[in-house]
Amino acid sequence: MGVRVADLVGRAVGALLLATVLLVVSTATAIWWTARQDARPASDAVVVLGSAQYNGVPSSIFEARLEHALALYADGVAPVVVTVGGRADGDQFSEAESGRAYLAEAGVPEDALLAVEEGEDTLESMRAVGAAFDERGWSSAVLVTDPWHALRAERMAEDAGLTADSSPTRQGPAVQTRTTQFRYILRETAAYLLYRATGESVAGAPGIG
C-alpha cells in the first residue's frame, strides 16, 4: 500500500512538473510569436507605452517607441497618438509629458496628441488609458512597445476594455542582440504568468513592470 501511494504521489508530482514546463514554454512561444507580428488596423488611437525619460528627454528605448508611433501616425493608422506613463519620485516630467513633447517637436499637431500622465507600470498605465478612452468614446488602439512586451500589453489593454492590437518597435536596445532578446522573453514570461495568475503586475521591476 505504501509503495502504491508513493508511486501515485510521484506520478502526480511528475505530471505537475510537466504541466508547469509546458505552460512556461507555451507562454514564451506566444510572446515570441506576438513579438513578430505587426498589426496596424485603422484605430481610434496609437498608444505609446512609456519608458524612462531624463529631464524630459526620452531614453533610447522610449525614443524608438515614439519614432515607431510617429510612422504609424504618418501612415494614417489613427488620428491621435496617446502617450502614457507617470512621473517617478523627484522627476520634473512624466513619461507621458516627455513623449508628447517629443512627438509635438516632430510635427504631430497638438490636437492629435493626448498625454495620460498615470502609471508606474504597464497595468496602471493600461487602466488609465482605458479610462481616458471611455471618457472620449474610443474603443480601439494600436499599442506601440517593445516586441517582447506586446503580448502582456495587449492582454492588459483588453482587460481594461480596449480592442487592442500591437505594432512593436523593430529597433532600439530591446531588440539589438540575441542575448538581450532571450533575457526579455524570460522576464516577460514570468510577468505574463504572474498577471494571469494574480491579476497584478510588478511595479518598478525592469522589464517586468
N, C-alpha and C positions, 0 to 999 in steps of 0.2 A: 504493500500500500504506500509506504513512504517513498519507494522508488518511483511509483507511478505519479504521485503528487509532484515530486521533484522534476520528473520528466515534463509534466504539464506546465509547471512554472517556467521551466527552461524554454519550452516552445512558445509560451506567451511572451516571455521577455524577448526572444528572438524575433517573433512577429512584430512586437512593438518597435524594436530597433530597426527592422526592415522598413516598417511604415514610416518611421521618422526619416530615414535616409531617403526614401522615395519622395517624401514631402519636400525635403530640402532641395533635392536635385530637380524636381519638377518646378519648384518656385524659382530657382536660379535660372532654369531654362526659359521660363516665362519672362523673367527680367531681361535676359539676353535677347529673346525674340522681340519683345516690345521695344527694346533699345534700337533695333534695326529698322523699325517701321518709321514712316513719315506721313502721318495723316494730317491733311490740311483742308478739311471741308469748309465751305463758307459758314462762318460762325458769328455770334454776336460780338465776341472779343477774343483777342490774343492775350493770354495771361502769362506773364513772365514771372517765374518763381525767383524770389530774391536770393542773394548770396552776399558775401562780405563786401563792405564798402569802407573806404578810408577817407574820412573827412569829405564825404560827398563824391569821391571818385570810386567807381565800381572796380572790384578786383578783376583779375583776368578771367576767372570763371564767370562772374556776373556779366562782364563785358561781352563774352562770347554768346551768352543767352540774349542780351539786348540786341546785338548785331543780327542774330537769327530772327528775333521778333521784328526788327526793322525790315528785314527782307520779306517776311510774311505780310506785313502791313503794305509794303510796296506792291506786292503781288495781289492785293485786294482780298486776302483771306478774311479779314474783318475790318470794320470801320473804326475800331477802338483798340488801343493797347492798354492793358491793365498791368501795372507793376505792383507787386505785393511784398511786404516784409516790414517788420517793426524796427525799432531803434534799440540797440544794446545799451546797457548802462554806461553813461559817460559819453555816448556818441552824440554829435550835434545833428546828424542827419539820419533818417531812417533808410532802410534798403529801398523802399518804395519811392521815397523822395529822390534819392540819387539816381535810380533807374529812370524815373520820369524826366529829370533834368537832362540826363544823357540823351534820351530819345528826342526831347524838345530841341536840344542843340543840334541833333542830327537832321532836323527838319520836319518832325512829326508835329502837326498843328496842336495847339493847346486843347482844343475841343475834342481831339481824338485820343487824349491821354487821361487816364484815371489812376491815381496813386491810392492804394489801400494800405495804410500805414499800420498794419497789425500783423502779429505773428512772430513767435520766437522759433517756430518750427513749421514743417510742412502742414501738419494737421491744423494748427491755429490759423495759418495763412489761408488754407482752403475753406475753412469755416467762415473767415472774414470775407473772402471773395464770394462765397455763396450768399451771404447776407447782402453784399453790395449788388449782386446780380438780382436778387429778389426785389430790392428797392427800385430797380430800373426796369423790371420786367424782362430781363435777359435770361437765357437758359443754356446756350451753347458756347463752348470755349475750346480753343486750341491752346494747349499748355506748352510752354517752352521751358525746358530744364535740361539737365544733363541726361544722356541716354539711359544710364543705369537707374536713374531716379524716376523715369517716366511711368513705370507700372504703378508704383506706390502713389505717385502724384495723381494719376488718373483715378485710382480707386478712392482716394480721399476726396477728390473733387466730386466724383459721382455720389459718394456718401453725403456730401454737402448739398446735393440737389442739382448739380450741373450735369449736362450732357457733354462729356469731355473726351477729346482726342488729344494726342500729343505729337508734336513735331520737335524732336530733340535736337540739340546742337550737334554739329559734326566737327567742331574744332574746339580748342581750349585745353587746359591742363587735365581735365577729366577723361579725355579720350586720346591722350598722346602716346601712351605705351601700353603693351600687353599687361605688364605688371600692375599699372595703375588701374586698368580696366578690371582685372581679376580682383583686386582689392575692393573696388567699388561694388562689384557684383556680390562679393561675400557680405559686405556691410548692408547692402540693400536687401539681401535675402533675409538677414536677421531682422532688419527693421520691418520688412513687409510681414513676416510671420508674427512678429510681436504685435503689429497693428491688427492683423486678422484675429489674433487670439484675445487681445485685451481691448481693442478699440482706442488704444493710446499710442502716443509717439514718444520719442526720447529727445527732449529739448536740449539743445546745446551740444549734442554729440556729433562731431564732424562726420559728414556723410550719412548720418542716421537721423538727424533731426526732422 
